[in-house]
Structures are given as structure tokens and as C-alpha cells.
Amino acid sequence: RAAGATDEFRDLLHSARKLYAKGRAYEAVDKQNQAIALGSEKLTRFDNNSLVKAHALMELALAKSAIQTDFARGEEWIKVRQETKDALAAALSIFEYRVANNTLAKFRKDEVWFTSSGDYASPVPHTERLGPIDYLSCVNFVGGDEPSPSTVKSIKIAMKFVRKFEASGCVIMLEVGGGLQGQLPGGDLSNLNHCLQEHEAVVSGRKSMTDYTAKGTLKAPPNHVHGQEFEEVRHTGARSGDMKATHQKLAKDIDRIGLKHCARPDCGKFESHPRHFSTCSRCKFAAYCSKECQKKHWPEHKKACKSGEAAKNLQELETQNKLKNCLMVGQSQQVLTIVRCLHHFATLSDEMAETKTQQAAIVLHMVKPKYGDAGLGTKQLGVQEVGFTWNAIWSMSSSTRNKMIRKFLGVMSEYSFGKNGPDCTVVKEWGMHAVAGDFAVVKHTKKGTVLLYEDPQNKGDIKAYMAVGITQSLEFLLKQIPQPLPMFINTALFPFKNMVLCQGTIVPAMGDISPKFGAAARSFVNGDDNGMKIIEHF
């Protein structure tokens, strides 16, 4: 792939789209013809199976349809209309070849690749239109043309593809590895179904061509009419700043949805991207890497599935994503994975053995034996052991804790979670900014819970933090302690994605509450915050 030719090709298409949007369709066509000529001469695999070529042909057809609609008359109209149909036919031929070979949602290396910075890029400025969206736009154009047996066939092929693509979770695979979370325009299947009925009615003779054209069916779809704003579904991003890069969109999907593991306990496989695995058709919760795993697990899963327990779990996850006072499902998965690995490493570390505190002694005596020969991060501890380990980590001196964290990050840099795994470097921020000790719970809000902290390192200054929970809100967790506010607890707060996150284990306050701290907490509960600024991120 010649980088210079790729950039020039992209720039030509981008310029053409801008000209088209300004109503300068003739100039747009000139630019698009230049791009196609350049692609044929210099781009890798710019052939009759290339989605990049199909995209360029679609852009050309779009501009020519604008000329046909707004400018051309007489013989020019007939000529441009035929040229538009030829460009669409050439693009449709590519799309239907890829559909037939199950590669429309599998992008070749010359179509989408990784840049040195880790972003996705392609030879086109609107990468999000490659493949499925370009294809359905093309079929919509065909659906607006004169009905024939070939248009009926094309619409049926498209409907079959849409169903299959939706069933796969709209996942687009990359030849270079990994995948993208794709989307389809809303209502596309119903639009195609309506179009199919109209075309079949004309082809079968149930409706005359006069009736068909009188309804205006031959018009192009609304999002292709010249002069209207384009409502493009952007799901894979592009290299330019106009759209977010795909890895950012993928990261957002991982934050929201998370990566599921195969529900069969002895399988151990994880998704490489959201919606990679199929879920149980009944409960929509249990995910499986293969039909084989699903069949093997059914005797065990059917009880939870039929009792509604699995469906309840799904509902809880959906509710979690709607709340602002705890992490989204995918984010909580990432944090819990990082914590599990950190606790395992810290418990076995030299720094833990060298820390002469009661908290460290408890971990060495009660928690360390539980790990045995388990691989790093593979052992799930109980809530009590998690609390013990957090307390031991915070009992280390700052220098000792940061030394342990540096070693941990060194080990994790070579530990393979896959490219979509959790970012363990956040632990460095935990070591630098975490606040651990006794807090006063003074207010619950939709955004989180307000906690007051008396800073012993800063002359007893009192600070207020807006904290969120990992999988549940602090308000929900604290309902188990039937006390009115202010409530004095012992826990720790640390940064995560511009939020103040509570470590998840909470016990009653361990130290004496100073009169100053107690008075400030009671005043806050009674509505007097003394102008205290609430810290929402570190």
C-alpha cells in the first residue's frame, strides 16, 4: 500500500463529498472520477471485489443522481441516469459477491488497517459506510428503480443479509485481527420488506407500472436527496478528526457492555469484542463461545434459565448501565479484573512480607494460603478476604506500596488479556491518589454518595468527595447498615475514568471521630455544607 496514493485517494473523495454537499455536483463527479482512476492505477487490490472501490462507485452514483435530479434535462438526463445505474450496478455486483462469499462484514487489510497509533484507518474518509451501510444504500437505490426479477432478487438477498448480520450482533471482523461494532440504519428491514412487496406486485402483474410510478416509488431514498442533511450512522470511525476513531468506539462499547466469558465453567474463553459470543435464546444472559459449549452446559444451566434467575441477572446488568452512581457493566468488569490481579500479586509480594502491620499479618496468615498454585488473577476471593487485602495494601508505607505497584505493572505489561483487556496502568494512579481511612457518609444523590474525609496530612482539613460504587451504588450497599446519616465508615477512594471510585468493601469507622469532623458531618446532613467544594474526580 502506497501511503501517498492512499492519502490522495481519500482527499479526493473527501473533497468530492464537500462539493456535493454544497450543491456543486458536477465538480464532485470530476473529483470522484479522478479518485477511481487513481485507485485503479495505484491502490492495492482496487479490484471488482473491493469494498473501497464499491464505496467510490456509490459516491459517484450519489453525485450523478444529484445532477439527474437538479440539473440535467433531455438527453443529458437520459445519459446521466444510465451512468448512475451503471455505477450502482457495478457497486452492487461487488456487494453481492461479498455477501455470497460471507465477506461483506470481513474487511481486508487493504480496506481497514491499524495505524502506528493504534487507530483504525482506511483509504476512504467515511470508513463507517464501508460494507453493510454502503450495501444497503445501494439496494435502496435499486429499490427506487423500475421493478424487475433482478431487483426482487437483490432485495431478497439484502434482507437475508440484514437478518444474518443482526443475528451476529452486527460485528465486523478485520483481516488484521480484532473486530468492530457495526450498526445498521434504523428500520432498514421494514423498508426493504415494503420495497420487496411493491416490486413483487409489479413483477407479478398485481400492480401496474403506472400505479407504481404515481406513488413516487422511483425516487431515491430521503438521505440521498440533494440538499438534505446526511444522517450517517458512524460506527467504525475514520482517521480524520471529523469522527471518532474506531478503537475509541470499541472502548466505549467495552465500558458499557463488557466482554463476556463462556458460561461453561471449564471452558475459560472470553470475548474478543462485545457481542462476540451468542447468548442463550431463552434467558438472553448466558453467553457461549460455541454450540458445543452450550449443549454441554445445558444440564447445569437449564435450572437457572427456567427459574428466571438468569433473566433476573440480565435485568440487574441493564439497570446498572442506567445508573449514574455506579460503574457501567463493562467498566465494573475491568475494575474487578484489575483488583483480582492486584490483590493476588500484592499478597505474594516481598513488599507484603516486609510490611510489619497487623493488616499485612492477617493477609499473610489468612489470605495467602488460599491462592495456592493458582495462576495470577484466576482465584476469586470472598468479600472478607478482599477487604483484608485492601486494608493491608493501604497499611503499607507510600514508598513500599508504589514499589509493589511498579513491579505489578511490569508483570502485567507482559500478561496477555488481549488487546481489549483492562488497562492496568490505572493502578499507578491508585497508588498516587488513593484516600483510605474513616469517612462520613452525609448525602446520597443520583450521581453518587457524598463522603467527608478529615485529612490528617493537611492539618485536619475536611474534604468532600462524590463517590460511585463498582457494581452497586454506595446507597444500596449501606442499606445493610440501619443507621441514620451521618454514618461513619472505613473504606478507600481512588480514581477511575474521571470518577471517584469506592473500593467496594466497607466496614464501620476504625478510629476516633474528632469533634470537628463529627460537627461538620452533622451540619452537612442538616443542609449546611459550609461552602465545601465536592470533589468529583482526582
Sequence and secondary structure as in RCSB ss.txt:
>XXXX:A:sequence
RAAGATDEFRDLLHSARKLYAKGRAYEAVDKQNQAIALGSEKLTRFDNNSLVKAHALMELALAKSAIQTDFARGE
EWIKVRQETKDALAAALSIFEYRVANNTLAKFRKDEVWFTSSGDYASPVPHTERLGPIDYLSCVNFVGGDEPSPS
TVKSIKIAMKFVRKFEASGCVIMLEVGGGLQGQLPGGDLSNLNHCLQEHEAVVSGRKSMTDYTAKGTLKAPPNHV
HGQEFEEVRHTGARSGDMKATHQKLAKDIDRIGLKHCARPDCGKFESHPRHFSTCSRCKFAAYCSKECQKKHWPE
HKKACKSGEAAKNLQELETQNKLKNCLMVGQSQQVLTIVRCLHHFATLSDEMAETKTQQAAIVLHMVKPKYGDAG
LGTKQLGVQEVGFTWNAIWSMSSSTRNKMIRKFLGVMSEYSFGKNGPDCTVVKEWGMHAVAGDFAVVKHTKKGTV
LLYEDPQNKGDIKAYMAVGITQSLEFLLKQIPQPLPMFINTALFPFKNMVLCQGTIVPAMGDISPKFGAAARSFV
NGDDNGMKIIEHF
>XXXX:A:secstr
  HHHHHHHHHHHHHHHHHHHTT HHHHHHHHHHHHHHHHHHSTT STT HHHHHHHHHHHHHHHHHHHHT  HH
HHHHHHHHHHHHHHHHHHHHHHHHHTT TTEE TTTSEE TTS EE SSS GGGTTHHHHHHHHHHHHTS   HH
HHHHHHHHHHHHHHHHHTTSEEEETTS EEE    TTHHHHHHHHHHHHHHHHHTSS HHHHHHTTTTS  GGGS
TTS       S  SSTTS  HHHHHHHHHHHH   B SSTTT  B SSTT SEE TTTS  EESSHHHHHHHHHH
HHHHHHHTHHHHHHHHHHHHHH SSB  HHHHHHHHHHHHHHHHHHHHSHHHHH  SHHHHHIIIIIHHHHTT  
TT     HHHHHHHHHHHHHS HHHHHHHHHHHHHHHTTS   TTS  TTHHHHHHHH EEEEEEEEEE SS EE
EEEEEGGGTTEEEEEEEEBSSS HHHHHTTS   SSEEEEEEEEEETTEEEE S  EE  S   HHHHHHHHHHH
TT  TT  EE   
